[in-house]
Amino acid sequence: MQAADIYFGHGTDNAYSEAQLLLGHVTQLNFSQLDQFQSARLQDSEWQHFTKLVQQRIDERKPAAYLIGQAWFAGLPFVVDERVLVPRSPIAELIEQRFSPWLTDAPTRILDLCTGSGCIAIACAYAFEEAEVDALDLSLDALAVAEQNIAMHDLEHRVIPIQSNLYDAIPKQRYDLIVTNPPYVDAEDMADLPDEFHHEPELGLAAGDDGLDLVRTILREAPDHLTENGWLVCEVGNSMVALAEEFPEVPFEWVRFEHGGDGVFVLSYQDLIKYHQQF
């Protein structure tokens, strides 16, 4: 895989971890179990399956998560296919920290905007066991995958998938926390994406010339859907530069992650109201 110069960035960042992911699928062992069985030998059928997956990964440039139909996010397994982006947001770290230090009280209502596979919504439901979570997405295909994952985690009573163009389907609904990983790839980056990204739905990636087509609406309408002590957590990736340049006076708080990643900001309801005219 190293010699083939494939791109890593859909859950792993190197060939060794990618091979572990594929091998774990073949052997039904997780990463720690693979270490325990290093002296074991593969059966012929397992070896054939494994080498076939590696060859597919090289020849098709398809992310490993699509090849095995599974990805991990915030320590949880999710069903994935080419109807949704492969889960990889650094927001997972925030969820595991229960959005500390911003959230001081456990939220009772959470909105996951542009939910895709439902991974953020479901991880939030695990982190806040008393919370109800609405999971919105424009794509019916994505919502079908999200419904699979909600059922797999037995969360149908607390995580509700809803088709919506951003906030359109939830007028007058308010939440203690809005978490969103919307499309934010600008036109220049879309043109230069490695082959692996072309297996993902463009609807989940592209967001106009500067990558902010959806983010502007998310910012402008967020106050209508947050409680007075609510928070907006939004990932914008490389478009963070364009966002900071367009709204230089807005006090975006950019999260520093221990485990890598950037481009995620946090804004309070109060700041969203204060700078609302700029959006």
N, C-alpha and C positions, 0 to 999 in steps of 0.2 A: 504493500500500500504506500509506503514511503517512496519507493522507486517510481510508482505510477503518478506521484504528485497529485493525489486526490486532496480535496479540501475538507478539513475538519472544522466543525463549528455547529453541529447539530446534536449537542449533548456531550461530545468529547472533543478534545483538542489535540490528540496525537494518535498515531497508528496503534500503539500498544493498547490504549484504552478502547479503541474501536474494535480491535481484535478480541479483547476481553468481552465486550458487549455481544459480539456475534457468537463467541464460544459459550458464553453464559446461556444464550438462547438455545443453542444446540444441546447442551448438557443439562439444562434446567437447574443451573447453579448460579448463585449471585456472586458478586466480585470477591467477597471474603471467602466464600466456599471454594471458589476456583483456586485461591492461594492454598487452602487446606489439602487440595487434591492435585497438587503440582506433579506428584510422582505417578499419578494414574495415567492410563493409556486410553485413547478414544477407541470405541468400536469402529469397525470399517464404515458402517452406515453413518455414524456421527462424523467421521473424518470427511466423508464424501459430502455431507450436508454443509459442514463448515467451509471446506474449500470452495464449494459452489457459491456460498454467500460472499466469501472474500472476492471471488472472481466477478460476481455481480456488482459488488461495491466498486470495483475498479472499472469494469466495462461500462456500466450504466450511469456511474456517478450519482447513484441514488443514495440518500442518507440511510445509514444503517437502521435507524428507527423504522423506516418504511419497509425495509427488507424483512424485519422480524415482527412488525406490527405492534411494537411496544416502545414506550419511552418512559423515563423516570423524571419526576419533578417534585421537589420538596420531599424527597424520600418515598414518594408514592408512585405506583405503576399506573400507566394510562395506555389505553388502546389508541393507536394513531394510524392514519393512512394519508393518502395524498389529498384528502378533502380538507385537511387542517395543517397548520404549521407544526413543526416538531417543537415540543415544549423545551425552552432553554432560557427563559427570562431570569435575570438576577433577582427579580421580585420574589423568587422562592426564598431567598435569604431573609427578606423582610417578613414574609409570612411566618417563617420558623421563629423569628424574634418577636412575633405578634405585633409588628409595626411599632416597636419601641424605638425611640422615646416619644413618638408623636401621639400614639393612642394611650391615654391614661385609664380609660374605662373600656371594658370589652364591648364591641359593637353588637347591636341586636339585629341590625339590617345592613347588609353589604351588597354592593352592586359590582359585578364583574362585567365591564363593558368591552365588547369585542372578545368574547370568551373563547372562540375557537374550539379546542378539544375539551374545554371546561376545566383545565388543570388548575388555574388560579382560583376559580370558584370553589372547586372541591377541596383544594388545600386550605383555603380560608375556612371552609366548613369544619375541617378537622381542627384547625387552630382555635376556632371560637365555637365551641360545641352548642351554645345557646342561640347562635345567630341563624337568621334566614338569609339565603343568598340568591339574588336574581342574576342569571347568566344570560346576557344579551349578545346576539350576533345577527348580522344581516343575512348570512349564508345559511340556508336550510341544510345544505350538505354538512357544514361544520356542526350545526346543532344536532344532527343525527349522530355524529360521533360523540358529542358531548353527552347526549342521552345515554349512549352505551356506557360511558365512563361513570355517569351519575348512578346508573343501575348497578354497575360492577362494585361501586363503593357503598351501595345501599343507602343513598342519600336523597332518594326521590322526595322525601317529606321535607327536606330543607333546602335543596338546590333546585331552582326552577329555571329551565331553559326557555327563553322567549325570543322569537324573531323580532328584530327591531333595527331600524336605521339609527344608530346611536340611541338617543333618549326617546325617540318618537313613540314607542309603545308604552312608556311609563309616565304619562303626564301626572304632575302633582305628587309623584312618589318621592319620598326623601329617605336618605340613607346616612348612617353614621360614617361609612367608609365607601368611597368609590375607588376601585382598582382597575386600571386599564392598560393593556399592552396593544394599542391600536396599530394599524398600518402606519409606518413612518419612514419608509425608504424613499429618498428623493430620486428624481429622474436620472441623474448622473450615476448614482450608485446602482440603480436598477439595470442600467445598461452594462455595468461592469461586474454584475454578480457572477460568482462561480457557478458551474453547471449544476451543482447540488441544489441550489436554490430554485432552479427552474422546474424541479419536481414539486415544489410547494405552490399552493394557490396564490396567484398574483394579487387577488383581492385582499389577501392577508398581509401583503408587503407594500405595494405601491401606494404613495400618497402625494402625488403631484410633483411639481418642479422642485419644491423645497422640502418635501416630506411632512408638511404641516397642515395639509388639507383637512384632516379630521381633528387634529389636535386643537385647532382654533375653535371649532364648534364645541369640543369637549370642555375647553376652558370657559367659553362664553356661557354655556348652559349649565355648567356644574352647580352654581349657586342655587338653581331652581330645584336641585335634587339632593342637596346636602342638609343635614341638620346644622344647627348653629355651632355645634362643637365638632362638626365633621371635617374629614380630610379627603383630599384628592391625591392619589398616588398614580403617576403616569410615566410610562416608558416611552422615550422618543429616540433612543439610540444615538446615531451619528447626527441626527437633526437637532441635537441639543444646542449646537453652535448657532444654527439659524434661528432657533427659538429665543435664545438669549439676546441675539442681535435685534430681533423684531420687537422684543418687549424688555428693553434694558432696565426699566424701573421696577419690574415685577421681581419680588424676592424669592425666586425659585430656590428651593433648598435641594441641592443635588446630593443624592445618597452616595456615601462611600462604602463600598462592599469589601468585606474581608476575603471573599472567595472569587473575586474577579467580576468584571462587568461595570458598566456605567450608563449614563443617559437616562436615569430615573429621577424624577423630581417629586417633591412633596409640597403641597400648598394647602393651607387651612381655608375653611369657609370664609373666615374674616378677611383674609388677604384676597380671596377671589372676589368678594364684594367690594373691597377697597379699590381694586384695580380693574373692576368690571368694564368700565368704559373703554379701556385699552384693547380689550378683546373684541 
